[in-house]
Each structure stands twice: as C-alpha cells, then as structure tokens.
C-alpha cells in the first residue's frame, strides 16, 4: 500500500481525533483511510443517469406530464375501449 504524507489544519486533526475517541473508527489510520476514501468517491462520476448531461430537467419534467383533458380513456368506465 502506498504511503502518503499530508499536512492537515489543526481543526481537521482535532476532528479526526474526536471521531476516533468517540469510537467512530478503531484508530487514526482507519479514520484517515475511510475519510479520504469517502472524499474521493464523492468526486467519482455517477452512472445513475442514462440521459445526456445537456438534457434540461425542467423541459423533461414538463414533457413527461400529461394533460388530463387530453386523455383518451374514459375515467368513469361508461364506454368500452379496444
């Protein structure tokens, strides 16, 4: 495993120590490793959307809506449809 040396501000160092003291992590090494992993994964590209990135969300939402008056089905069920 590669080793990295990092200089942290005092407030970050204190936060890591507090998390270890509270039992959130077993030790400082585990805390730093997991916190760095979480930070790196936050910048990873997400594959959750299959739509193009330039798709306008507002336009998509309005296009997906349907006017109830324009529906062809009969909500009362009086007429048969094929």
Secondary structure, 3 states (H helix, E strand, C coil): CCCCCCCCCHHHHHHHHHHHHCCCCCCHHHHHHHHHHHHHHHCCCCCCCCCCCCCCHHHHHHHHCCCHHHCCCCCCCCCCCC
